């Protein structure tokens, strides 16, 4: 999330500015270079995970049985890195260009394939089923591969605002540098957020009693009904700001920020009230 999210942030900023300035070539180049950077970030995360899984599990403080399941899951999940990295970059570019439908379709494919394959491999009859946690991780891998193929095929349409271009896919150092300059500070922010989250997980996992970590994860799933819409509005705000700045309208960029934070605060606040009473 840290590495791939940084690339996606840089790509979205570049493409939204280029879209606002009506610079189609730069927008397509941002997509092309973002794909390579997303794959590179995914490869790096794959290597870090494979080397650091034992240390990560020890740091969280899992029980021996949970640690065994976690290692089985993460060894396979790490392989998703290059595929999810490329897809994060593509989705970010499309959102920056104002296309939220294609990423939505791609993520629907990721989730449907994930659920279907995971269920079959983990719970289905032999010889396909019975693989437990490893089967769930394999389903996740299949989901990301299917989603990436879906958005890649949809980008072949001429009607797409960011249709594939061979020229845009050629390595371009300056464009990559612009993406990294914007994304690097974001990676530090995400790293701090996940560091705090990891410490919280460690505290909960090492509390006396059983089921604490599972209960926490289930509570986060409920809580996500609040923060996921907030993130969606934040994504819309980022795209609008980039497009307005690219078009040279600072006033409209400020207005879009103000509108988005008000909507997000009202929506998440209302859901918070529902949590308290419901």
BELRAMO-V154593 format. One record per pair of residues at least 12 apart in sequence whose C-alpha atoms are under 6 Angstrom apart, sorted by sequence separation. I is the first residue (numbers start at 1). J is the second residue. D is the distance in whole Angstrom. If there is no record, write none. Layout:
BEGIN
i->[I & I]
j->[J & J]
d->[D & D]
END
This chain:
BEGIN
i->[15 & 91 & 241 & 122 & 121 & 15 & 118 & 118 & 11 & 237 & 118 & 117 & 11 & 237 & 114 & 114 & 114 & 113 & 46 & 110 & 4 & 110 & 230 & 46 & 4 & 110 & 3 & 109 & 42 & 43 & 42 & 106 & 226 & 39 & 42 & 106 & 106 & 226 & 39 & 38 & 39 & 38 & 35 & 38 & 35 & 34 & 73 & 77 & 84 & 73 & 76 & 80 & 87 & 31 & 72 & 73 & 15 & 19 & 8 & 12 & 16 & 4 & 8 & 12 & 15 & 16 & 11 & 8 & 12 & 28 & 32 & 32 & 29 & 28 & 61 & 60 & 33 & 96 & 11 & 10 & 10 & 10 & 9 & 7 & 6 & 6 & 6 & 2 & 2 & 2 & 16 & 20 & 19 & 20 & 17 & 21 & 16 & 17 & 20 & 21 & 16 & 20 & 13 & 17]
j->[27 & 103 & 253 & 135 & 135 & 30 & 135 & 136 & 30 & 257 & 139 & 139 & 34 & 260 & 139 & 140 & 143 & 143 & 78 & 143 & 38 & 144 & 264 & 81 & 41 & 147 & 41 & 147 & 81 & 82 & 82 & 147 & 268 & 82 & 85 & 150 & 151 & 271 & 85 & 85 & 86 & 86 & 86 & 89 & 89 & 89 & 133 & 137 & 144 & 134 & 137 & 141 & 148 & 93 & 134 & 137 & 93 & 97 & 88 & 92 & 96 & 85 & 89 & 93 & 96 & 97 & 93 & 92 & 96 & 162 & 168 & 169 & 168 & 168 & 202 & 202 & 176 & 239 & 179 & 179 & 182 & 183 & 183 & 183 & 183 & 186 & 187 & 187 & 190 & 191 & 239 & 243 & 243 & 244 & 242 & 246 & 242 & 243 & 246 & 247 & 243 & 247 & 242 & 246]
d->[5 & 5 & 5 & 5 & 5 & 6 & 6 & 4 & 6 & 6 & 4 & 5 & 6 & 6 & 5 & 5 & 5 & 5 & 5 & 4 & 6 & 5 & 5 & 6 & 6 & 5 & 6 & 5 & 4 & 5 & 4 & 5 & 5 & 4 & 5 & 6 & 6 & 6 & 5 & 4 & 5 & 5 & 5 & 6 & 6 & 5 & 6 & 6 & 6 & 5 & 6 & 5 & 5 & 6 & 6 & 5 & 6 & 6 & 6 & 5 & 4 & 5 & 5 & 5 & 5 & 6 & 6 & 5 & 5 & 6 & 5 & 4 & 4 & 6 & 6 & 4 & 6 & 5 & 6 & 4 & 5 & 4 & 5 & 6 & 4 & 6 & 5 & 5 & 6 & 6 & 6 & 4 & 6 & 6 & 5 & 5 & 5 & 5 & 4 & 5 & 5 & 5 & 6 & 4]
END
